[in-house]
Amino acid sequence: DIAALALRLVLMEISQNKGVLVLDECLKHLSAEYRPQAYEFLKSINSKLNRQVIFVTHADEFIQGADYKIKIGD
């Protein structure tokens, strides 16, 4: 999951595509022990690469730290 995300970012940067990064459950297979580091990685993408990140997830670790949240369903 992390390698695929990193590769996607590299390709976006090489192509100079400065669009929004949309991630749909891309880290769902990541173990709980690595989620804090993944959260920090996503935050750094937002700040260092100046990219908006839209992240769809059910993991509370990511939801709690989000700047904006939209809940769909119950």
Order of alpha helices (4+ residues) and beta strands (2+ residues): alpha-beta-alpha-beta-alpha
